[in-house]
C-alpha cells in the first residue's frame, strides 16, 4: 500500500510517497513532473522486495518551493537526496532519476558514493564537465532559441505554461516532437509541439488532472529554476572535474527520446567506472517509464539484482 508523508529535509519540507520493505530505492522525477510520474514503478518494485520512495523534488508538487533562484543548484538537490536518505533511517540507497532527476542521481553518486548502492539514469546520461559555461556552448550549437536558454528569461516560460496548464500538459506529455527543442522567433516553447485530439494510450485525462492540480499548487517557477542554475552548477562543481562516478551505474533511454538530439549515450562509459548496462527501448519516447513501464521495470530490476 502506498503511503504519503512529509519530512523536514535539508531546510525544506519534502513530500514523498512510499511503498514496500527492503533495500531503499529512490525514484527522482524530472521536468515538468512529480512523484506521480513513477506510478507504474512504485508497486512493482516494492513487490519485488524493495522499499521504494518517490519524492516531489524541490520546487514541485507538495514539496516546498524556496523563493531564491540560487536555492535550486545541484548541490541543493543532492543535499535533498542525502537528507531524505538520512530521514528515512537508511545508510544507502539505489538512486534512479529520469530527465532532470538523472543529473541529480548522477551527482549524488559522484559526490556521495558512500551512500549510493547503485545509480540509474533514464533519458539523460552523465556528461563530462564542459570546457566552458554550458549555456554559452548551447548558444553556439543551437542558437538563442534553444529551450534551456529560453527558460532563462524570468517569467516568460512561466507565463506561457501557466496561461492554460491543461493544454500545456496535453502538449508536453501527449504530443510528439522531433529534433532539438528550439523556440522560433515570435513563438513559444509549446508551439513546436503538435496538438493532440486523443491522448496516447499510456496517458489519460486523470493523469493530466494530477499534473494541472500539482502545478496549480507549486507554480512553474521552481522547476524552471533548475534550468536557471545550469551555469552556476558548472562553477560550483569545478572541484570534481575529472572525478568518475564509482558506484555501479546503469542507463536506459527510449530510442525516440527527444534528448538524443543533444545528449551522448556514450558519455556514461567516460563518466562511470562500473557500468552494468545500457538499455535502449525501441519505439519509446521521452516519458519512457510511463510509456513502457513493464520493460523499464524489468530493466531496473535486472540492474538491482546485480547489486
C-alpha positions as CSV (number, residue, x, y, z in Angstrom):
1,X,0.0,0.0,0.0
2,X,1.3,3.4,-1.0
3,X,1.7,5.9,1.9
4,X,2.2,9.6,1.7
5,X,4.4,11.5,4.1
6,X,6.3,14.8,4.6
7,X,9.6,15.3,6.3
8,X,12.0,18.2,7.0
9,X,14.9,17.7,4.7
10,X,17.8,20.0,4.0
11,X,15.9,23.0,5.2
12,X,12.7,22.4,3.3
13,X,9.5,20.4,3.8
14,X,9.6,17.5,1.3
15,X,6.6,15.4,0.3
16,X,7.1,11.8,-0.8
17,X,5.2,8.6,-1.4
18,X,6.5,5.2,-0.1
19,X,5.7,1.5,-0.5
20,X,7.4,-1.7,0.4
21,X,10.2,-3.1,2.6
22,X,13.8,-4.0,1.8
23,X,16.7,-2.1,0.3
24,X,15.9,1.6,-0.3
25,X,15.2,2.7,-3.9
26,X,14.8,6.5,-4.5
27,X,12.9,7.5,-7.7
28,X,13.7,11.1,-8.7
29,X,11.3,12.7,-11.3
30,X,12.2,15.3,-13.9
31,X,10.6,18.3,-15.5
32,X,7.7,19.0,-15.5
33,X,6.7,16.1,-13.4
34,X,6.1,15.0,-9.8
35,X,6.3,11.6,-7.9
36,X,3.2,10.7,-9.9
37,X,5.4,10.0,-12.9
38,X,6.6,6.9,-11.2
39,X,3.1,5.5,-10.6
40,X,3.9,2.4,-12.7
41,X,7.2,1.6,-11.0
42,X,6.4,2.1,-7.3
43,X,4.2,-1.0,-6.9
44,X,6.1,-3.5,-9.0
45,X,9.5,-2.5,-7.5
46,X,8.0,-2.7,-4.0
47,X,6.5,-6.2,-4.7
48,X,10.0,-7.3,-5.9
49,X,11.3,-6.7,-2.4
50,X,12.4,-3.0,-2.2
51,X,11.5,0.0,-0.1
52,X,10.5,2.4,-2.8
53,X,10.3,6.2,-2.1
54,X,9.4,8.8,-4.7
55,X,9.7,12.4,-3.6
56,X,8.3,15.5,-5.1
57,X,11.6,17.3,-5.6
58,X,12.4,20.8,-4.6
59,X,10.1,23.3,-6.3
60,X,7.5,20.6,-7.3
61,X,4.1,19.3,-6.1
62,X,3.6,19.3,-2.4
63,X,7.3,19.9,-1.6
64,X,8.4,23.4,-0.6
65,X,9.4,25.9,-3.3
66,X,12.1,28.2,-2.0
67,X,11.9,31.8,-3.4
68,X,15.6,32.3,-4.4
69,X,16.8,31.1,-7.8
70,X,20.1,30.2,-6.2
71,X,18.4,27.6,-4.0
72,X,18.0,25.2,-6.8
73,X,21.6,24.2,-7.6
74,X,22.6,20.6,-8.0
75,X,24.3,20.9,-4.6
76,X,21.0,21.8,-3.0
77,X,19.3,18.9,-4.9
78,X,21.9,16.4,-4.0
79,X,21.7,17.7,-0.4
80,X,17.9,16.9,-0.5
81,X,18.6,13.3,-1.5
82,X,21.2,12.9,1.2
83,X,18.9,14.4,3.8
84,X,16.0,12.2,2.6
85,X,18.1,9.0,2.9
86,X,19.1,10.1,6.4
87,X,15.5,11.0,7.4
88,X,14.3,7.6,6.2
89,X,16.8,6.0,8.7
90,X,18.8,4.3,5.9
91,X,22.6,4.3,5.2
92,X,22.4,3.7,1.5
93,X,20.0,3.8,-1.5
94,X,19.8,2.8,-5.1
95,X,19.1,6.1,-6.8
96,X,17.1,6.3,-10.0
97,X,16.5,9.5,-11.9
98,X,14.5,10.4,-15.1
99,X,15.1,13.6,-17.1
100,X,16.4,16.3,-14.6
101,X,16.2,13.6,-11.9
102,X,19.0,11.8,-13.7
103,X,21.6,14.6,-13.2
104,X,20.6,14.6,-9.5
105,X,21.1,10.9,-9.3
106,X,24.4,11.0,-11.2
107,X,25.7,13.8,-9.0
108,X,24.6,12.1,-5.8
109,X,26.7,9.1,-6.9
110,X,29.6,11.4,-7.8
111,X,29.6,13.5,-4.6
112,X,28.4,10.9,-2.1
113,X,29.4,7.4,-3.4
114,X,29.4,6.1,0.2
115,X,25.6,6.3,0.4
116,X,24.8,5.2,-3.2
117,X,24.5,1.4,-3.6
118,X,23.8,1.8,-7.3
119,X,22.7,4.6,-9.7
120,X,20.4,4.5,-12.7
121,X,19.7,7.3,-15.1
122,X,16.8,7.5,-17.6
123,X,16.8,9.8,-20.6
124,X,19.8,11.9,-19.6
125,X,23.3,10.3,-19.4
126,X,26.1,11.7,-17.3
127,X,28.4,14.1,-19.1
128,X,32.0,15.2,-18.6
129,X,32.4,18.8,-17.3
130,X,32.0,21.2,-20.2
131,X,35.1,23.2,-21.2
132,X,33.2,26.5,-20.8
133,X,29.9,27.6,-19.2
134,X,27.3,25.3,-20.7
135,X,24.8,28.0,-21.8
136,X,27.4,29.6,-24.0
137,X,28.1,26.3,-25.7
138,X,24.4,25.7,-26.2
139,X,24.0,29.1,-27.8
140,X,26.8,28.4,-30.2
141,X,25.4,25.0,-31.2
142,X,21.6,25.5,-31.2
143,X,21.1,29.3,-31.1
144,X,19.3,31.7,-28.7
145,X,16.1,29.7,-29.2
146,X,17.3,26.5,-27.6
147,X,14.7,25.7,-24.9
148,X,17.2,25.7,-22.0
149,X,18.2,29.3,-22.9
150,X,14.5,30.3,-23.4
151,X,13.9,29.1,-19.9
152,X,16.5,31.5,-18.5
153,X,14.2,34.5,-19.0
154,X,12.4,35.2,-15.7
155,X,8.6,34.9,-16.1
156,X,8.5,34.2,-19.8
157,X,8.1,30.4,-19.7
158,X,6.0,30.7,-16.5
159,X,3.5,32.9,-18.3
160,X,3.4,30.6,-21.4
161,X,2.8,27.4,-19.4
162,X,0.5,29.0,-16.8
163,X,-1.8,30.5,-19.4
164,X,-3.6,27.2,-20.0
165,X,-2.0,24.4,-17.9
166,X,-4.2,21.7,-19.3
167,X,-3.1,22.5,-22.8
168,X,0.5,22.7,-21.6
169,X,0.5,19.2,-20.2
170,X,-1.5,17.7,-23.1
171,X,1.2,19.0,-25.4
172,X,4.2,18.3,-23.3
173,X,3.2,14.8,-22.3
174,X,0.9,13.7,-25.1
175,X,2.3,15.3,-28.3
176,X,5.2,14.2,-30.4
177,X,8.2,16.4,-31.4
178,X,11.4,15.6,-33.2
179,X,14.8,17.2,-33.1
180,X,16.4,19.5,-30.6
181,X,13.7,21.7,-28.9
182,X,14.4,25.2,-30.3
183,X,11.9,28.0,-29.9
184,X,11.5,30.0,-33.1
185,X,11.3,33.8,-33.2
186,X,7.9,35.1,-32.3
187,X,6.7,31.7,-30.9
188,X,6.7,30.0,-27.5
189,X,8.1,26.6,-26.5
190,X,4.7,24.8,-26.8
191,X,4.3,25.9,-30.5
192,X,6.8,23.3,-31.6
193,X,4.5,20.5,-30.2
194,X,1.6,19.3,-32.3
195,X,-1.9,19.4,-30.7
196,X,-3.4,16.1,-29.9
197,X,-7.1,15.2,-30.3
198,X,-6.6,12.0,-28.4
199,X,-4.1,11.3,-25.7
200,X,-1.7,8.3,-26.2
201,X,-2.8,5.0,-24.7
202,X,-0.3,5.4,-21.8
203,X,-1.8,8.8,-20.7
204,X,-5.3,9.6,-19.6
205,X,-7.3,12.7,-18.5
206,X,-6.8,11.7,-14.9
207,X,-3.1,12.0,-15.3
208,X,-3.5,15.4,-16.9
209,X,-5.7,16.4,-13.9
210,X,-3.0,15.4,-11.5
211,X,-0.4,17.5,-13.3
212,X,-2.7,20.5,-13.5
213,X,-3.5,20.3,-9.8
214,X,0.1,19.8,-8.8
215,X,1.4,22.8,-10.8
216,X,-1.6,25.0,-9.7
217,X,-0.2,24.4,-6.2
218,X,3.5,24.8,-6.9
219,X,3.6,27.0,-10.0
220,X,6.2,26.6,-12.7
221,X,9.0,28.8,-11.3
222,X,10.6,26.2,-9.0
223,X,11.1,23.6,-11.8
224,X,12.3,26.3,-14.2
225,X,14.8,27.5,-11.6
226,X,16.7,24.2,-12.0
227,X,17.5,25.3,-15.6
228,X,18.5,28.8,-14.3
229,X,21.3,27.2,-12.4
230,X,23.0,25.4,-15.3
231,X,26.0,27.8,-15.4
232,X,26.1,28.1,-11.6
233,X,26.3,24.3,-11.3
234,X,29.2,24.4,-13.7
235,X,31.0,26.8,-11.5
236,X,30.2,25.0,-8.2
237,X,31.1,21.6,-9.5
238,X,34.6,22.6,-10.7
239,X,36.4,20.9,-7.8
240,X,35.1,17.5,-9.0
241,X,36.3,17.9,-12.6
242,X,37.7,14.6,-13.8
243,X,36.3,12.6,-10.9
244,X,34.5,9.5,-12.1
245,X,31.2,8.0,-10.8
246,X,32.3,4.9,-8.9
247,X,29.0,3.2,-7.7
248,X,27.5,0.6,-10.1
249,X,25.8,2.5,-12.9
250,X,23.0,1.8,-15.4
251,X,21.4,3.8,-18.2
252,X,18.1,3.5,-20.1
253,X,16.6,5.6,-22.8
254,X,13.8,5.3,-25.4
255,X,15.3,5.3,-28.9
256,X,12.9,8.1,-29.9
257,X,13.7,10.2,-26.9
258,X,14.0,13.9,-27.8
259,X,17.0,14.2,-25.6
260,X,19.0,12.1,-28.1
261,X,19.3,15.3,-30.2
262,X,21.6,16.9,-27.6
263,X,23.0,14.2,-25.4
264,X,25.5,11.4,-25.9
265,X,24.8,8.0,-24.5
266,X,28.4,7.1,-24.9
267,X,29.3,9.5,-22.2
268,X,28.4,7.0,-19.5
269,X,31.4,4.9,-20.4
270,X,33.6,8.1,-19.9
271,X,31.9,9.3,-16.7
272,X,31.4,6.0,-14.8
273,X,33.9,3.2,-13.9
274,X,31.4,0.4,-13.3
275,X,28.7,0.4,-16.0
276,X,26.4,-2.5,-15.5
277,X,24.2,-1.9,-18.6
278,X,22.9,0.4,-21.2
279,X,19.4,-0.3,-22.5
280,X,17.5,1.2,-25.4
281,X,13.7,0.8,-25.6
282,X,12.7,0.6,-29.3
283,X,9.9,3.0,-30.2
284,X,9.8,4.7,-26.9
285,X,9.9,8.5,-26.4
286,X,11.0,10.7,-23.5
287,X,8.4,9.6,-21.0
288,X,9.6,6.0,-21.2
289,X,8.8,5.0,-17.6
290,X,5.1,5.8,-18.3
291,X,5.1,4.7,-22.0
292,X,6.7,1.3,-21.5
293,X,6.5,0.6,-17.8
294,X,6.9,-3.2,-17.9
295,X,10.1,-3.0,-19.9
296,X,11.5,-0.3,-17.7
297,X,10.7,-2.2,-14.6
298,X,12.2,-5.4,-15.9
299,X,15.4,-3.5,-16.8
300,X,15.7,-1.7,-13.5
301,X,15.1,-4.9,-11.5
302,X,17.7,-6.6,-13.6
303,X,20.2,-3.9,-12.6
304,X,19.1,-4.0,-8.9
305,X,19.7,-7.8,-8.7
306,X,23.4,-7.2,-9.6
307,X,23.9,-5.0,-6.6
